Each structure stands twice: as C-alpha cells, then as structure tokens.
Amino acid sequence: MPKQSYKKAASSLSLLAVTRILPRAELLLKKMRKKIISVIGGHNCTPEVEQIAQKLGKKLAKVANILACGGLSGVMEAVCQGFKAGGGITLGIIPSYDKKTANKFVDIVIPTGIGLARNALVVQAGDIVVALPGEYGTLSEIAYCKMFAKPVISLGSWDIPGLIQVKSVEQAVKKAKELLIGAQKSPAAKPGMDARRLPRRAQIIKDQIKSIQRVGVI
C-alpha cells in the first residue's frame, strides 16, 4: 500500500477514535463509577435541621453510593449518621491533619491540612451538591459550586439565583436522583458529532494526530 494510503487510513481510524470511541468509553466509565453526593451545611445547627439532615442522609443512601461532606459536626455529622443508617459509605474531607476531629459517622477520613480551602474539595468530590442551612462557610461552598458549574439543590439554605430550591427532603431526593441519572446518561460527545463541537480534550487529540502526520510518522 502506498505511503499516502497508509496516512489516509491512519487518519480515518484516528478520527474515528476521537469522534466515536472516546465518547462511548467516557460514557461507560461514568456508568461504572460510584455515584457521589456532597452535602454542605453549618457545623452548628438546630435540632430541627439536625433531624432533617438525618432524614435526608438516610434517603440519599438509596440513590447514591457515597456521601461526601466536611466531616465535622452539625449538619455534616447528622447527614453522615443518616447515610450510614441507610447503608451508604460516608467520606469526610476535614480541614486539619488530625483524623480524630472527624465525626464518628465518617467511614473514610481525608485529612487535608488546608483549612477552609478544603471546601472546594468537598464540592468537587460530589457529582451534585445538596445544601442545608449554614452560614458563610456554606456560602463559600455554594460559590465554588457556581464556579465549577456544579448543580446545587438548596433545602432551606441560601436563596441564590441558579440554585434548585426545594421545600422537603422528598423533593430534594427526587431531584438528586434525576440529576444523577442525567449525569450518567450524558456522554462527552455524541457519536458522529462534528469535530468543532467535540470536548476540548478530543480536539487536542485530533490536533496531536495532525502534528504527527506532518512529520511523517503516520
């Protein structure tokens, strides 16, 4: 086969990998990963909010595999207690290096040692975020959600444009389930999509292929 034919065949196969195989592989990976919900809220809370957090945690365990939170007291402790009672695994991302500061319902403790900067990690750990009542620490986590385009369900938390406001635990869990299913079904790019609409990483791969072709490797 002439060299030009090899180049053309290699280019076709490479483009096929970028436009079809990569999106399908990413979709499969999404389905294989454990579903994680981050719950944010105050480290001090009223008995009423504590009960709501426990109830929320228990019901969320039916729609997600892992609960991520700041790992300390208040809302974090109550929601971990509920999630464990529902059979889920709890992840506490704490601000200090001392694992002993995590509440007793945390299964996996991540001691960051970075203080309140760990709020960004709490947000990014989850596929979606549920916000319960809290003060400025909770507000900072909501701000990170907005920065990262992370869906936020607000149950009695801050009333900010762009948050999904719900009035009950049942509504929060229903919306969380919908968002998680939507996240799993959304591929990075649809098969056959024009290259200009591919995710940036796919476009980068295509550009790299062109560079290799120019130097005559394929």
C-alpha positions, 0 to 999 in steps of 0.5 A: 500500500502506498505511503499516502494510503497508509496516512489516509487510513491512519487518519480515518481510524484516528478520527474515528477514535476521537469522534466515536470511541472516546465518547462511548468509553467516557460514557461507560466509565461514568456508568461504572463509577460510584455515584457521589453526593456532597452535602454542605451545611453549618457545623452548628445547627438546630435540632430541627435541621439536625433531624432533617439532615438525618432524614435526608442522609438516610434517603440519599443512601438509596440513590447514591453510593457515597456521601461526601461532606466536611466531616465535622459536626452539625449538619455534616455529622447528622447527614453522615449518621443518616447515610450510614443508617441507610447503608451508604459509605460516608467520606469526610474531607476535614480541614486539619491533619488530625483524623480524630476531629472527624465525626464518628459517622465518617467511614473514610477520613481525608485529612487535608491540612488546608483549612477552609480551602478544603471546601472546594474539595468537598464540592468537587468530590460530589457529582451534585451538591445538596445544601442545608442551612449554614452560614458563610462557610456554606456560602463559600461552598455554594460559590465554588459550586457556581464556579465549577458549574456544579448543580446545587439543590438548596433545602432551606439554605441560601436563596441564590439565583441558579440554585434548585430550591426545594421545600422537603427532603422528598423533593430534594431526593427526587431531584438528586436522583434525576440529576444523577441519572442525567449525569450518567446518561450524558456522554462527552460527545455524541457519536458522529458529532462534528469535530468543532463541537467535540470536548476540548480534550478530543480536539487536542487529540485530533490536533496531536494526530495532525502534528504527527502526520506532518512529520511523517510518522503516520 
